[in-house]
Amino acid sequence: MKTRKILLAAFFSGSITTTVQASMLLGNPEHGKQLHDEKCVGCHISKFGGDGSGVYTRENRRVNSIEGLTGQVHACNDMTHAELSEDDINDLIIYLNEAVYKFED
């Protein structure tokens, strides 16, 4: 757990460079939506109000690339202790990319 937090801190600080291509993402977006609705929306509503979508549409959003999305989903999983599997995380990432972000290679 401590190693993951260190890696996430390094990732967000730019110390680690990684390339994730949107076309290489594998996952089940339908399951990702279900996970999003069950595991994510409640926190988003408590932080941003309304239906929680403000986390995606705010002017100063943190996620601006597929790499950023990947890091953010991992960080949220750790912060909320959601205990999502890697498959669950991939499903969430592909759902969010298809439904909200639409990052390309």
C-alpha positions, 0 to 999 in steps of 0.5 A, spaced: 500 500 500 505 504 501 509 503 495 502 504 491 502 511 494 509 513 493 508 511 485 502 515 485 505 521 488 511 520 483 506 519 477 502 525 479 508 529 480 511 527 473 517 523 476 514 517 472 512 517 465 508 512 462 504 511 456 497 509 456 493 508 449 486 509 449 485 504 443 489 499 448 484 499 454 481 493 455 474 492 459 467 492 460 464 499 460 457 496 462 460 494 468 464 500 469 458 504 469 455 500 474 461 500 478 461 508 477 454 508 479 455 504 486 462 506 488 463 513 485 457 517 485 456 518 492 463 521 493 462 525 487 455 528 490 458 529 497 464 533 494 461 537 488 453 537 489 448 536 484 449 529 481 456 529 482 458 530 474 461 537 476 467 532 478 468 531 470 466 538 468 469 543 472 474 548 469 480 546 473 479 538 473 485 534 474 484 529 468 487 531 462 489 525 459 488 517 459 494 517 463 491 522 468 485 518 468 488 511 470 492 515 475 486 518 478 481 512 478 487 508 482 488 514 487 480 514 488 480 507 489 486 507 494 482 514 498 475 510 498 478 503 500 473 501 495 477 495 494 476 494 486 480 489 482 484 491 477 479 488 472 474 493 475 479 499 475 480 497 467 472 497 466 471 504 470 477 507 466 474 505 459 467 507 461 469 514 463 473 514 457 467 512 453 462 516 456 466 523 459 473 524 456 473 521 449 481 521 450 484 518 443 491 515 442 
